[in-house]
Amino acid sequence: MTTIIANILKRPRVTEKATVLASGQNGLVYTFEIPPAANKKQVMEAVKSYYKVTPVKVNIVNLPSRKVLVRGKIGTKTGVKKALVFLKKGDSIEFV
């Protein structure tokens, strides 16, 4: 993985909701964590060059950090920016 691609796609976001989206009926959706400065074009190019598939579209969601109460003390959950990458029905991405 080259440094540009590594800087754009931090890691795949494997959660229960992301797994349900990946096995959807209307195409495949994969979720990646990305840096705050990344945009849709950069994510499309990174997915195309690293995974050798052409994304149909990319949606970006910015989840802000929020305060939580843990054992009576106030803490914070870190925010994250994530990219939802939509692929055609025949394409797929393998995470090992």
C-alpha positions in Angstrom: 0.0 0.0 0.0 1.5 3.3 -1.0 1.7 6.2 1.4 -1.0 8.2 -0.4 -3.5 5.4 -0.2 -2.5 4.5 3.3 -3.1 8.1 4.3 -6.6 8.2 2.7 -7.9 4.8 3.8 -7.0 4.4 7.4 -8.8 1.1 8.0 -12.1 -0.7 7.1 -14.8 0.0 9.7 -16.1 -3.5 10.6 -19.2 -3.0 12.7 -22.6 -4.7 12.8 -24.2 -2.0 10.8 -21.4 -2.0 8.2 -21.8 -5.8 7.8 -25.5 -5.4 7.1 -24.8 -2.7 4.5 -22.1 -4.9 2.9 -24.6 -7.7 2.4 -27.3 -5.4 1.0 -29.6 -6.2 -1.9 -29.0 -3.1 -4.0 -25.3 -3.3 -4.5 -22.5 -3.5 -2.0 -21.5 -0.8 0.5 -18.1 -0.8 2.3 -17.2 1.5 5.1 -13.8 3.0 5.7 -12.3 5.4 8.3 -10.7 8.3 6.6 -8.8 11.4 7.8 -10.7 14.7 8.4 -9.1 16.3 5.3 -10.0 13.6 2.8 -12.6 14.1 0.1 -14.8 11.9 -2.1 -12.5 12.0 -5.1 -9.4 11.0 -3.1 -11.4 8.1 -1.5 -12.5 6.9 -5.0 -9.0 7.0 -6.4 -7.6 5.2 -3.3 -10.2 2.4 -3.5 -9.7 2.1 -7.3 -5.9 1.8 -7.1 -5.7 -0.5 -4.0 -8.6 -2.8 -4.3 -8.9 -2.8 -8.2 -12.6 -2.1 -8.2 -14.4 1.0 -9.5 -16.8 2.6 -7.0 -20.2 3.8 -8.2 -20.4 6.6 -5.6 -18.9 7.6 -2.3 -20.8 9.2 0.7 -18.9 10.8 3.5 -20.2 11.0 7.1 -18.6 13.0 9.8 -19.3 11.7 13.3 -18.4 14.4 15.9 -16.8 13.6 19.3 -19.2 13.5 22.2 -19.2 13.5 26.0 -20.0 10.2 27.8 -20.4 9.3 31.4 -18.2 6.3 32.5 -18.3 5.1 36.1 -19.4 8.5 37.3 -16.7 10.5 35.4 -17.1 12.5 32.3 -15.1 11.3 29.3 -15.2 11.8 25.6 -15.6 9.4 22.6 -13.4 10.4 19.7 -15.1 11.5 16.6 -14.4 9.9 13.2 -14.9 10.6 9.6 -16.1 7.7 7.5 -16.6 7.0 3.9 -19.4 4.7 2.5 -18.1 3.2 -0.8 -20.8 1.9 -3.1 -19.8 -0.9 -5.6 -21.6 -2.6 -8.5 -23.3 -6.0 -7.8 -20.5 -8.1 -9.3 -17.7 -6.3 -7.5 -16.5 -7.1 -4.0 -13.7 -6.2 -1.6 -12.0 -8.9 0.5 -10.8 -8.0 4.0 -8.4 -10.5 5.5 
